[in-house]
Amino acid sequence: MLNNITPVIITYNEEPNIRRTLAKLLWARRIVVVDSDSTDGTIDILRSYPKVEVFSRHFVDFADQCNFGISQVTTPWVLSLDADYELSDTLTTELQSLAPTDTTSGYRVKFVYRIYGRALRGSLYPPRIVLYRKDKAIYQNEGHGHRVSITGAVLPLAAPIFHDDRKSLAHWIGSQQRYARQEAEHLLTTNRAVLQRMDRIRLAAWPAPLAVLFYTLIIKGCLLDGWPGWFYVLQRVFAETMIALEIINRRLARNR
């Protein structure tokens, strides 16, 4: 099965992360990387791996980059990864033993969130469809993120992927400001009836940061993870607060 899978990675200034991602993909015959005009050492690192083929492409949106990456794949299956993902060894073993039927079009993977290598007891990061048939998938934008639509059955995998983003805090804060604007625009322009429960809470603005604080600390158990847990909790509360501020600001400006 591994010979039928091509990993696809979207990168932009991922020097602190990309080596760890590639180190878990040594089994791949070819790795497709779509780089969005990185200005750090990302390209130099990528070119040091013979199996990596880099496509430099100006960033328009995530869905556009991902769909372009899929178009460069020649194997039947795509393994879609962010540049801060690390495959667990158990997941690689599981992928190797897969024998999908004709009706199976994709596989969903759960995540273990790490802060500088320290695994948290829980997080808000949801399972994602990361492995799918090339001819059954297309990406669409959704808020500040993107979502893959699969034609056919999607099954769960047992082993996890580790998420561990080690880019600077300043970089993360700048990204959250941009994401907050995009997420607020998505929430305010989408029919409320089709929004998920968490999105409706976000649309109310003020409850979301408080709900995330309680949920991550108590329900997900981050209170027991020491400073890494508090770091993650404060990140999530900050992100939700930025979205709430964007929504309230737009409502006030509209009323004026």
VOGU-598506 format. One record per residue: residue number from 1; x, y negated, z negated of N, C-alpha, C in turn. Coordinates in steps of 0.1 Angstrom, whole numbers, always signed. Layout:
VOGU-598506
R   seq      nx      ny      nz     cax     cay     caz      cx      cy      cz
R   NUM       X       Y       Z       X       Y       Z       X       Y       Z
...
This chain:
VOGU-598506
R   seq      nx      ny      nz     cax     cay     caz      cx      cy      cz
R     1      +8     +12      +0      +0      +0      +0      +9     -13      +0
R     2     +20     -12      -7     +28     -25      -8     +33     -29      +6
R     3     +35     -19     +15     +40     -23     +28     +29     -30     +36
R     4     +16     -29     +32      +5     -36     +39      +1     -49     +33
R     5     +10     -54     +23      +6     -66     +16     +17     -77     +19
R     6     +13     -89     +22     +22    -101     +24     +18    -111     +13
R     7     +28    -114      +4     +25    -125      -5     +25    -139      +2
R     8     +16    -148      -2     +15    -161      +3     +15    -171      -9
R     9     +25    -181      -8     +27    -190     -19     +26    -204     -14
R    10     +19    -213     -21     +18    -227     -17     +28    -234     -27
R    11     +37    -242     -22     +47    -249     -31     +47    -264     -29
R    12     +50    -271     -40     +54    -285     -39     +61    -288     -52
R    13     +74    -291     -50     +83    -294     -62     +82    -283     -73
R    14     +85    -271     -69     +83    -260     -79     +97    -254     -83
R    15    +107    -263     -83    +120    -258     -87    +120    -251    -101
R    16    +113    -256    -111    +113    -250    -124    +106    -236    -124
R    17     +99    -233    -114     +90    -221    -115     +93    -210    -104
R    18     +97    -214     -92     +96    -205     -81    +106    -193     -82
R    19    +117    -194     -88    +126    -183     -90    +119    -171     -97
R    20    +112    -175    -108    +105    -164    -116     +94    -157    -108
R    21     +87    -165     -99     +77    -159     -91     +83    -150     -81
R    22     +94    -154     -74    +100    -146     -63    +107    -133     -69
R    23    +112    -134     -82    +119    -123     -88    +110    -111     -89
R    24     +96    -113     -90     +87    -102     -91     +81     -98     -78
R    25     +87    -103     -67     +82     -99     -53     +93     -93     -45
R    26    +103     -87     -51    +114     -81     -44    +109     -69     -35
R    27     +97     -63     -38     +92     -52     -31     +86     -56     -17
R    28     +84     -69     -16     +77     -74      -3     +87     -74      +8
R    29     +82     -70     +20     +90     -70     +32     +91     -84     +37
R    30     +81     -93     +35     +81    -106     +40     +72    -115     +30
R    31     +77    -127     +27     +69    -136     +19     +67    -149     +26
R    32     +54    -153     +28     +51    -165     +34     +49    -177     +24
R    33     +57    -187     +26     +56    -199     +17     +52    -211     +26
R    34     +42    -218     +22     +37    -230     +28     +41    -242     +19
R    35     +51    -249     +22     +57    -260     +14     +51    -273     +18
R    36     +47    -281      +8     +40    -294     +11     +50    -306      +9
R    37     +61    -305     +16     +71    -316     +16     +78    -318      +2
R    38     +83    -307      -3     +90    -308     -16    +102    -317     -15
R    39    +105    -324     -26    +116    -333     -26    +127    -329     -37
R    40    +124    -318     -44    +134    -313     -53    +142    -302     -47
R    41    +146    -292     -55    +154    -281     -50    +146    -269     -45
R    42    +133    -270     -44    +125    -259     -40    +129    -253     -27
R    43    +131    -260     -17    +135    -255      -4    +148    -247      -4
R    44    +158    -253     -11    +171    -246     -12    +169    -232     -19
R    45    +161    -232     -29    +159    -219     -36    +152    -209     -26
R    46    +142    -214     -19    +134    -205     -10    +143    -199      +1
R    47    +152    -208      +6    +160    -203     +17    +171    -194     +12
R    48    +173    -192      -1    +183    -183      -6    +177    -169      -7
R    49    +165    -167      -4    +158    -154      -4    +156    -150     +11
R    50    +163    -140     +16    +161    -136     +30    +147    -132     +34
R    51    +139    -127     +25    +126    -122     +29    +116    -134     +30
R    52    +119    -146     +25    +110    -157     +25    +111    -164     +38
R    53     +99    -167     +44     +97    -175     +56     +90    -188     +52
R    54     +96    -199     +53     +91    -212     +48     +84    -219     +60
R    55     +72    -224     +58     +65    -233     +67     +63    -246     +60
R    56     +70    -257     +65     +68    -270     +60     +56    -276     +66
R    57     +47    -281     +58     +34    -286     +63     +29    -297     +54
R    58     +25    -308     +60     +20    -319     +52      +7    -315     +45
R    59      +6    -318     +32      -6    -314     +24     -18    -323     +27
R    60     -29    -316     +31     -42    -323     +33     -51    -319     +21
R    61     -53    -306     +19     -60    -301      +7     -56    -287      +5
R    62     -59    -281      -7     -55    -268     -10     -61    -257      +0
R    63     -74    -259      +3     -80    -249     +12     -73    -249     +25
R    64     -70    -260     +30     -63    -261     +44     -50    -254     +43
R    65     -42    -257     +33     -29    -250     +31     -30    -235     +30
R    66     -40    -231     +22     -41    -216     +20     -46    -209     +33
R    67     -55    -215     +40     -60    -209     +53     -49    -209     +63
R    68     -40    -219     +63     -29    -219     +72     -19    -208     +68
R    69     -17    -206     +55      -8    -195     +51     -13    -182     +55
R    70     -27    -179     +54     -33    -167     +58     -30    -164     +73
R    71     -31    -175     +81     -29    -173     +95     -15    -169     +99
R    72      -6    -170     +90      +8    -166     +93     +11    -152     +89
R    73      +1    -145     +83      +3    -131     +78      +0    -121     +89
R    74      +8    -111     +90      +7    -101    +100      +2     -87     +94
R    75      +2     -86     +81      -2     -74     +75     -17     -74     +72
R    76     -24     -63     +70     -38     -63     +67     -42     -70     +54
R    77     -33     -71     +44     -37     -76     +31     -28     -88     +27
R    78     -34     -97     +20     -28    -109     +15     -28    -110      +0
R    79     -16    -113      -6     -15    -115     -20     -13    -130     -22
R    80     -23    -137     -26     -23    -152     -27     -18    -156     -41
R    81      -7    -163     -42      -1    -166     -55      +2    -181     -56
R    82      +0    -187     -68      +6    -200     -71     +20    -198     -75
R    83     +28    -209     -74     +42    -209     -76     +46    -208     -91
R    84     +36    -208    -100     +39    -205    -114     +33    -192    -119
R    85     +30    -183    -109     +26    -170    -113     +37    -160    -113
R    86     +36    -150    -123     +46    -139    -123     +38    -126    -124
R    87     +40    -117    -114     +33    -104    -114     +39     -96    -126
R    88     +30     -90    -133     +35     -80    -144     +40     -68    -137
R    89     +49     -61    -143     +54     -48    -137     +43     -38    -136
R    90     +34     -38    -145     +22     -29    -144     +13     -32    -133
R    91     +12     -45    -129      +4     -48    -117     +11     -44    -104
R    92     +24     -45    -103     +31     -40     -92     +29     -25     -90
R    93     +29     -18    -101     +27      -3    -100     +13      -1     -96
R    94      +3      -8    -101     -11      -7     -98     -13      -9     -83
R    95      -7     -20     -78      -8     -23     -63      -3     -12     -55
R    96      +8      -6     -59     +14      +4     -51      +5     +17     -50
R    97      -3     +19     -60     -11     +31     -60     -25     +29     -55
R    98     -28     +16     -51     -42     +13     -46     -45     +21     -33
R    99     -57     +26     -32     -62     +32     -20     -76     +27     -17
R   100     -77     +15     -12     -90      +8     -10     -98     +15      +1
R   101    -111     +16      -1    -120     +21      +9    -123     +10     +19
R   102    -130     +14     +30    -133      +4     +41    -142      -7     +36
R   103    -150      -4     +25    -159     -14     +20    -153     -24     +10
R   104    -141     -21      +6    -134     -29      -4    -126     -40      +4
R   105    -130     -53      +1    -123     -64      +8    -114     -72      -1
R   106    -115     -70     -14    -106     -78     -23    -105     -73     -37
R   107     -96     -78     -45     -94     -74     -59     -92     -87     -67
R   108     -98     -86     -79     -97     -97     -89     -88     -94    -100
R   109     -80    -104    -104     -69    -101    -114     -72    -111    -126
R   110     -69    -106    -138     -70    -114    -150     -56    -120    -153
R   111     -56    -130    -161     -43    -137    -163     -40    -138    -178
R   112     -27    -137    -181     -22    -140    -194     -14    -153    -194
R   113     -19    -163    -201     -13    -176    -201      -1    -177    -210
R   114     +10    -182    -205     +22    -184    -212     +26    -199    -213
R   115     +32    -202    -224     +38    -216    -226     +53    -213    -228
R   116     +61    -217    -219     +76    -215    -219     +79    -200    -223
R   117     +72    -191    -217     +75    -177    -220     +67    -170    -231
R   118     +60    -178    -239     +53    -173    -251     +38    -171    -246
R   119     +34    -158    -247     +20    -155    -243     +10    -159    -254
R   120      -1    -165    -249     -12    -170    -258     -22    -158    -260
R   121     -29    -159    -271     -39    -149    -273     -51    -150    -263
R   122     -53    -162    -259     -64    -164    -249     -63    -178    -243
R   123     -70    -180    -232     -70    -193    -225     -83    -195    -217
R   124     -84    -206    -211     -96    -209    -203     -94    -204    -188
R   125     -82    -199    -185     -79    -196    -171     -87    -183    -167
R   126     -96    -184    -157    -104    -173    -154     -98    -163    -145
R   127    -103    -151    -144     -98    -141    -134    -100    -147    -120
R   128     -91    -143    -111     -91    -149     -97     -90    -137     -87
R   129     -96    -139     -75     -94    -130     -64     -80    -134     -58
R   130     -70    -125     -59     -57    -128     -54     -53    -119     -43
R   131     -59    -107     -42     -56     -97     -32     -68     -95     -23
R   132     -66     -96     -10     -78     -95      -2     -73     -92     +13
R   133     -83     -86     +20     -81     -84     +34     -80     -97     +42
R   134     -70     -98     +51     -68    -111     +58     -80    -115     +66
R   135     -86    -105     +72     -97    -109     +81    -111    -110     +74
R   136    -111    -109     +61    -123    -111     +53    -124    -123     +44
R   137    -114    -132     +45    -112    -143     +36    -111    -156     +42
R   138    -117    -166     +36    -115    -180     +40    -116    -189     +27
R   139    -108    -199     +27    -108    -208     +15    -116    -220     +17
R   140    -123    -225      +6    -130    -237      +6    -127    -246      -6
R   141    -127    -259      -4    -124    -268     -15    -136    -268     -25
R   142    -132    -270     -38    -143    -271     -48    -137    -279     -59
R   143    -142    -292     -60    -136    -301     -70    -121    -304     -67
R   144    -113    -303     -77     -99    -305     -75     -92    -292     -71
R   145     -99    -281     -71     -93    -268     -68     -98    -263     -55
R   146     -97    -250     -54    -101    -243     -41    -106    -229     -45
R   147    -114    -223     -36    -120    -210     -39    -120    -202     -26
R   148    -117    -189     -28    -117    -180     -16    -130    -173     -15
R   149    -136    -173      -3    -148    -166      -1    -145    -153      +6
R   150    -150    -142      +1    -147    -128      +6    -159    -122     +11
R   151    -158    -116     +23    -169    -108     +29    -166     -93     +25
R   152    -175     -88     +17    -173     -74     +12    -171     -73      -3
R   153    -169     -61      -7    -168     -58     -22    -155     -63     -28
R   154    -156     -68     -40    -144     -73     -47    -144     -65     -60
R   155    -132     -58     -63    -131     -50     -75    -121     -56     -84
R   156    -122     -52     -97    -112     -57    -107     -99     -48    -107
R   157     -88     -54    -110     -76     -47    -113     -73     -48    -128
R   158     -67     -37    -134     -65     -36    -148     -53     -45    -153
R   159     -42     -45    -145     -30     -52    -150     -31     -67    -147
R   160     -24     -75    -155     -25     -90    -154     -14     -96    -146
R   161     -16    -109    -143      -6    -118    -138      -3    -128    -149
R   162     +10    -132    -151     +13    -142    -161     +13    -156    -155
R   163      +7    -165    -161      +7    -179    -157     +16    -187    -166
R   164     +27    -193    -160     +37    -200    -169     +43    -212    -161
R   165     +36    -223    -162     +41    -235    -155     +51    -243    -164
R   166     +63    -245    -159     +73    -251    -167     +78    -265    -161
R   167     +69    -270    -152     +72    -284    -147     +71    -294    -159
R   168     +76    -306    -157     +77    -315    -168     +63    -320    -172
R   169     +62    -325    -185     +49    -330    -190     +45    -342    -182
R   170     +54    -350    -178     +50    -362    -170     +44    -358    -157
R   171     +49    -348    -150     +44    -343    -138     +29    -337    -140
R   172     +28    -330    -151     +14    -325    -154      +4    -336    -157
R   173      +8    -346    -164      -1    -357    -167      -5    -364    -154
R   174      +5    -367    -145      +2    -373    -132      -8    -365    -124
R   175      -6    -351    -124     -15    -342    -117     -29    -343    -123
R   176     -31    -344    -136     -44    -344    -142     -51    -356    -139
R   177     -45    -368    -137     -51    -380    -134     -58    -378    -120
R   178     -50    -372    -111     -55    -370     -97     -67    -360     -97
R   179     -65    -349    -105     -75    -339    -106     -88    -344    -112
R   180     -87    -353    -122     -99    -358    -128    -107    -366    -119
R   181    -101    -374    -110    -108    -382    -100    -116    -372     -90
R   182    -109    -362     -86    -115    -353     -77    -126    -345     -83
R   183    -124    -341     -96    -134    -333    -103    -147    -341    -106
R   184    -145    -354    -110    -156    -363    -112    -164    -365    -100
R   185    -157    -367     -88    -164    -369     -76    -172    -356     -72
R   186    -167    -345     -74    -174    -332     -72    -186    -331     -80
R   187    -185    -333     -93    -196    -331    -103    -207    -341    -100
R   188    -204    -354     -97    -214    -364     -95    -221    -363     -81
R   189    -215    -356     -72    -221    -355     -58    -227    -341     -55
R   190    -226    -332     -65    -231    -319     -63    -245    -317     -69
R   191    -254    -310     -62    -267    -308     -68    -266    -301     -82
R   192    -272    -307     -92    -270    -302    -105    -275    -288    -107
R   193    -285    -284     -98    -291    -271     -99    -281    -260     -96
R   194    -271    -263     -88    -261    -252     -84    -248    -253     -92
R   195    -248    -262    -102    -236    -263    -110    -236    -252    -121
R   196    -224    -247    -124    -224    -237    -135    -225    -244    -148
R   197    -227    -235    -159    -230    -241    -172    -219    -251    -177
R   198    -206    -247    -175    -195    -255    -180    -195    -268    -172
R   199    -198    -268    -159    -198    -280    -151    -210    -289    -155
R   200    -221    -284    -159    -232    -292    -164    -228    -299    -177
R   201    -220    -292    -186    -215    -298    -198    -205    -309    -195
R   202    -197    -307    -185    -188    -317    -181    -195    -329    -175
R   203    -206    -327    -168    -213    -338    -163    -219    -347    -174
R   204    -222    -341    -185    -227    -349    -196    -216    -358    -203
R   205    -203    -355    -199    -191    -362    -202    -187    -360    -217
R   206    -193    -366    -227    -187    -365    -240    -186    -351    -246
R   207    -196    -342    -244    -195    -329    -251    -183    -321    -247
R   208    -178    -322    -234    -168    -313    -229    -155    -312    -237
R   209    -149    -324    -240    -136    -323    -248    -138    -317    -261
R   210    -149    -320    -268    -152    -314    -281    -154    -299    -280
R   211    -161    -295    -270    -164    -280    -268    -151    -273    -265
R   212    -142    -279    -257    -130    -272    -253    -121    -271    -265
R   213    -121    -282    -274    -112    -281    -286    -116    -270    -295
R   214    -129    -268    -297    -134    -257    -306    -132    -244    -299
R   215    -135    -243    -286    -134    -230    -279    -120    -224    -278
R   216    -110    -233    -275     -97    -228    -273     -90    -225    -287
R   217     -93    -234    -297     -87    -232    -310     -93    -220    -317
R   218    -106    -218    -317    -112    -208    -326    -116    -196    -318
R   219    -124    -197    -307    -129    -186    -300    -117    -179    -293
R   220    -108    -186    -286     -97    -180    -279     -85    -177    -288
R   221     -85    -182    -300     -75    -179    -310     -62    -186    -309
R   222     -62    -198    -302     -49    -205    -300     -44    -211    -313
R   223     -53    -212    -323     -49    -217    -336     -38    -208    -342
R   224     -38    -196    -338     -29    -186    -344     -16    -185    -336
R   225     -15    -193    -325      -3    -192    -316      +8    -202    -319
R   226      +7    -209    -330     +17    -219    -334     +17    -231    -324
R   227     +29    -237    -323     +31    -248    -314     +27    -246    -300
R   228     +30    -234    -294     +25    -231    -280     +10    -232    -279
R   229      +3    -227    -289     -11    -228    -289     -16    -242    -290
R   230     -11    -250    -299     -15    -264    -300     -12    -271    -287
R   231      +0    -269    -281      +4    -275    -268      -7    -272    -258
R   232     -11    -260    -256     -22    -256    -247     -35    -263    -250
R   233     -39    -262    -263     -52    -268    -266     -52    -283    -263
R   234     -41    -290    -267     -41    -305    -264     -41    -308    -249
R   235     -34    -299    -242     -35    -301    -227     -49    -300    -222
R   236     -56    -290    -226     -70    -288    -221     -79    -299    -226
R   237     -78    -304    -238     -86    -315    -243     -83    -327    -235
R   238     -70    -330    -233     -66    -342    -225     -72    -341    -211
R   239     -72    -329    -204     -77    -328    -191     -92    -330    -191
R   240     -99    -325    -201    -114    -327    -201    -117    -341    -204
R   241    -109    -348    -213    -111    -362    -216    -109    -371    -204
R   242    -100    -368    -196     -98    -376    -183    -110    -374    -174
R   243    -115    -362    -173    -127    -360    -164    -139    -368    -170
R   244    -141    -367    -183    -152    -375    -190    -150    -390    -188
R   245    -138    -395    -189    -136    -409    -187    -139    -413    -173
R   246    -135    -405    -163    -138    -408    -149    -153    -408    -147
R   247    -161    -399    -152    -175    -398    -150    -182    -410    -157
R   248    -178    -414    -169    -184    -425    -176    -181    -438    -169
R   249    -168    -439    -165    -164    -451    -158    -172    -454    -145
R   250    -174    -443    -138    -182    -444    -125    -196    -448    -128
R   251    -202    -442    -138    -216    -446    -142    -217    -460    -146
R   252    -208    -465    -154    -208    -479    -159    -206    -488    -147
R   253    -197    -485    -138    -195    -493    -126    -207    -494    -117
R   254    -214    -482    -116    -226    -482    -107    -237    -490    -114
R   255    -239    -489    -127    -249    -497    -133    -247    -512    -132
R   256    -234    -515    -133    -231    -529    -132    -235    -535    -118
